[in-house]
Amino acid sequence: MSLNKNKIFGYAALILMILGSSLILLGVFLYKEYTIGFTVMGLGFNAVAWAFNALRGRI
């Protein structure tokens, strides 16, 4: 399996999106007193994943 730059950016974006979504869900369902912190961190992960996805094909 050959990985070029676009595939690496795609996999990194997918992993970051999964991590960000899991952080948001952890904050909502498991740690109610830290919901805001988990949500902000999850949104940050999702923003970085969105930037990686936007960079695919341009670098």
Secondary structure, 3 states (H helix, E strand, C coil): CCCCHHHHHHHHHHHHHHHHHHHHHHHHHCCHHHHHHHHHHHHHHHHHHHHHHHHCCCC
